[in-house]
Amino acid sequence: MKASNKIDIILSALDIKAPTFAKNIGVLYKRIQDIQGEKTKKISGEVAAKINAIYPQFDLDWLLADDESLPAFITNVNGITNVKGVQIVGAADLSRENELLREQNALLKQSLADKNEIIKSLKSKK
């Protein structure tokens, strides 16, 4: 499997863009771009180690191999590629979670304001 295909699989599995991926693993975006553009034909040991350190689901052997295998966490059933153990979250779920976080934030702000008011009144009694 080409190194560019491996990067595509990784980016797809992580649902991130190449610049973010490069930053996360601590390499220049140009290095990832060169792999994607096939200027660099193989993932170097250094880049593979950095990928594996941050994203251990991508096995070093798979990252460095020249064969057509898929990473261990991906299965191919009836021509459909599935990512094992990845929960798909819909926009409605994310929207509801965002709403809950906003409500919690408002409650925390109110609690802080109440506590600050108590502190202020205690200080004024001195």
C-alpha positions in Angstrom: 0.0 0.0 0.0 1.3 3.4 -0.9 2.3 5.7 2.0 -0.1 8.3 0.6 -3.0 5.8 1.0 -1.9 5.1 4.6 -2.0 8.8 5.4 -5.5 9.0 3.8 -6.7 6.1 6.0 -5.2 7.7 9.1 -6.8 11.1 8.4 -10.1 9.5 7.6 -10.1 7.3 10.7 -9.2 10.3 12.9 -11.5 12.6 11.0 -8.9 15.4 10.9 -7.1 17.3 8.2 -3.4 16.9 7.3 -2.2 20.2 8.8 -3.8 19.3 12.2 -2.4 15.8 12.0 1.1 17.1 11.3 0.8 19.5 14.2 -0.5 16.8 16.5 2.4 14.4 15.8 5.0 17.2 15.8 6.2 17.3 12.2 6.0 20.0 9.6 2.9 19.9 7.4 5.2 19.8 4.4 6.3 16.3 5.4 2.8 15.0 5.4 2.0 16.9 2.2 5.0 15.3 0.5 3.7 11.8 1.5 0.2 12.7 0.2 1.6 14.0 -3.0 3.8 10.9 -3.4 7.0 13.0 -3.5 8.0 10.9 -0.5 7.2 7.3 -1.3 7.5 5.8 2.2 6.7 6.8 5.8 10.0 7.2 7.5 10.8 5.5 10.8 10.9 8.9 12.5 7.4 9.9 11.2 6.0 6.4 11.9 7.3 6.5 15.5 5.7 10.0 16.0 2.4 8.8 14.6 2.5 5.7 16.8 3.4 7.7 19.9 0.3 9.9 19.5 -2.0 7.5 17.8 -1.0 4.0 19.1 -3.9 2.4 17.1 -1.6 2.8 14.0 0.9 0.0 14.5 4.5 0.7 13.6 4.7 -2.5 11.5 1.7 -1.4 9.4 3.1 2.1 9.0 6.4 0.8 7.8 5.2 -2.2 5.7 5.1 -2.3 2.0 2.2 -4.7 1.8 -1.5 -4.1 1.1 -2.7 -4.8 4.7 -5.0 -2.6 6.6 -4.3 -1.5 10.1 -5.5 -3.9 12.8 -8.5 -1.8 13.9 -10.0 -1.7 10.5 -11.9 -4.7 9.0 -13.1 -5.2 5.5 -16.4 -7.1 5.4 -18.2 -7.7 2.0 -16.2 -4.8 0.5 -17.2 -2.4 3.2 -14.5 -1.0 5.3 -15.5 -0.5 9.0 -13.5 1.1 11.8 -13.7 -1.0 14.9 -14.5 0.7 18.2 -15.3 4.1 16.7 -18.5 5.6 17.9 -20.2 7.7 15.2 -21.8 10.8 16.8 -24.5 12.6 14.9 -25.0 16.4 14.7 -28.1 16.1 16.9 -26.1 14.4 19.6 -23.4 17.1 19.4 -26.0 19.8 19.5 -27.6 18.4 22.6 -24.3 18.0 24.3 -23.4 21.5 23.4 -26.7 22.7 24.9 -26.0 20.8 28.1 -22.5 22.2 28.4 -23.9 25.8 28.0 -26.5 25.1 30.7 -23.8 23.8 33.1 -21.6 26.8 32.3 -24.5 29.2 33.1 -25.1 27.4 36.4 -21.4 27.5 37.3 -21.2 31.2 36.5 -24.3 31.9 38.7 -22.7 29.8 41.5 -19.5 31.8 41.2 -21.4 35.1 41.3 -23.3 34.0 44.4 -20.1 33.0 46.2 -18.4 36.2 45.2 -21.4 38.1 46.6 -21.1 36.2 49.9 -17.4 37.0 50.1 -18.0 40.6 49.3 -20.7 40.9 52.1 -18.4 39.1 54.6 -15.6 41.5 53.8 -17.8 44.5 54.3 -18.8 43.3 57.8 -15.2 43.5 59.0 
